[in-house]
Amino acid sequence: MYASAFVNGSEFPLALSIKSLSAPFSIGWAVDGYGEGSFEMSVKAVESAANLSAAGQPALGVTKLNDNETFGIISKAAYKTLSDTKTFTYSGTTYKIKTDDTNLLKLGGKEADATHVISADGKIELWILNNPSIPLILQSSGLETDISISEIK
């Protein structure tokens, strides 16, 4: 996946890849000129975590997240709650589907099959892939580090 990361007003090109779909679930990252690594998530985290990783700038190599943290995805339980109730809470923030959405996400020039959610205070927005197996966060706005995936190969 080709993406950009936005940190403290600066943009960095970022490559993301799903390295493993089995335990431990792993998302790899690479930044030219900095290095590469991955975030490993347990089965429990992928199934039922309620927090995004607050790791900040990633460490080189493997970063193992705890059982209540995910990176780049929301848990399957959170996605199910979103699908069932049109709202969910993650990292202590409640999100709801943005119903008057005119900001459709495009990947590789095509409209993405994503759900656009906004926090109750309107400060954070997420675009989540409509896939209950891998509810990937395709774009974020308002987090400490925002990511925007532009293409998936």
C-alpha positions in Angstrom: 0.0 0.0 0.0 1.3 3.4 -0.9 0.5 6.1 1.7 1.6 9.3 3.3 2.1 10.0 7.0 1.5 13.4 8.4 3.4 14.3 11.6 3.7 17.8 13.1 2.8 19.5 9.8 5.3 17.4 7.7 4.4 14.8 5.1 6.4 11.6 4.7 6.0 8.9 1.9 5.1 5.6 3.6 4.8 2.1 2.3 2.6 -0.3 4.3 2.1 -4.0 3.8 0.2 -6.8 5.5 2.9 -9.2 6.4 0.8 -11.8 8.1 -2.9 -12.5 8.4 -2.4 -15.2 11.0 -1.2 -15.0 14.6 0.5 -12.6 15.1 -1.2 -10.3 12.6 1.5 -8.0 11.3 1.5 -4.8 9.3 4.9 -3.7 7.9 6.0 -0.2 7.2 8.9 1.5 5.4 10.0 5.1 5.2 12.8 6.0 2.7 15.7 7.4 4.6 14.5 6.2 8.0 14.1 2.5 7.8 11.4 -0.2 8.2 9.7 -2.3 10.7 6.3 -3.9 11.6 3.6 -3.8 14.2 2.5 -7.2 15.5 -1.0 -7.6 16.9 -2.2 -10.7 18.9 -5.3 -12.6 17.9 -7.1 -11.0 20.9 -6.2 -7.5 19.7 -7.4 -8.1 16.2 -10.7 -9.6 17.6 -11.5 -7.2 20.4 -9.0 -4.4 21.0 -10.5 -1.0 21.9 -7.5 1.3 21.3 -5.2 2.5 18.5 -1.6 2.2 19.2 -0.1 5.4 20.7 3.4 4.4 19.8 4.1 7.7 18.0 7.2 7.5 15.7 7.7 3.8 15.1 10.7 1.9 16.3 12.8 0.1 13.7 12.2 -3.6 13.7 9.2 -5.3 15.3 6.9 -3.5 17.7 4.7 -5.9 19.6 1.4 -4.2 20.6 -0.5 -5.2 23.7 -3.8 -7.2 23.6 -5.9 -4.0 23.6 -4.1 -2.1 20.8 -4.2 -2.2 17.1 -2.2 -0.3 14.4 -3.8 0.6 11.0 -7.0 -1.3 11.7 -9.9 -1.3 14.2 -10.8 -4.6 15.8 -13.4 -6.9 14.4 -15.6 -6.3 17.5 -15.4 -2.5 16.9 -16.2 -3.0 13.2 -19.2 -5.2 14.1 -20.5 -2.5 16.5 -20.1 0.1 13.8 -22.0 -2.1 11.3 -24.8 -2.9 13.8 -25.2 0.5 15.5 -23.6 3.1 13.2 -21.3 4.1 16.1 -18.4 2.7 18.0 -15.8 3.8 20.7 -12.1 3.4 20.2 -9.3 4.9 22.3 -12.0 6.5 24.5 -13.4 8.4 21.5 -16.9 7.8 20.2 -17.3 7.8 16.4 -20.5 7.8 14.3 -21.0 7.5 10.6 -20.8 10.8 8.7 -24.2 10.7 7.0 -23.8 13.9 5.0 -20.6 12.7 3.4 -19.4 14.6 0.4 -15.8 13.7 0.9 -15.6 10.3 -0.7 -12.2 8.5 -0.5 -10.5 7.5 -3.7 -7.8 4.9 -4.1 -6.0 4.7 -7.4 -8.6 7.0 -9.0 -11.5 4.8 -8.0 -14.0 5.3 -5.1 -13.1 3.2 -2.1 -15.6 0.9 -0.4 -15.1 2.7 2.9 -17.2 4.0 5.8 -16.4 7.6 6.8 -16.8 8.2 10.6 -16.3 11.3 12.7 -15.7 11.7 16.4 -18.5 13.2 18.6 -16.5 16.4 18.9 -15.9 16.6 15.2 -12.1 16.7 15.6 -11.2 13.2 14.3 -12.2 11.5 11.1 -11.5 8.0 9.9 -12.2 6.2 6.6 -12.5 2.5 7.3 -12.4 -0.2 4.7 -15.7 -2.1 4.6 -14.2 -5.5 5.3 -15.2 -7.3 8.6 -12.1 -9.5 8.3 -9.6 -6.6 7.9 -11.2 -3.2 8.9 -8.2 -1.2 7.6 -8.1 2.5 8.4 -7.6 3.9 4.9 -7.3 7.5 6.0 -7.3 9.5 9.2 -7.5 13.2 10.1 -7.1 14.7 13.5 -4.8 12.1 15.1 -1.3 12.7 16.4 0.0 10.9 13.3 -2.4 10.8 10.3 -2.1 8.3 7.5 -3.6 8.5 4.1 -3.4 5.4 1.8 -3.4 6.5 -1.8 -3.1 3.1 -3.6 -3.4 -0.6 -2.8 -1.6 -3.1 -5.0 
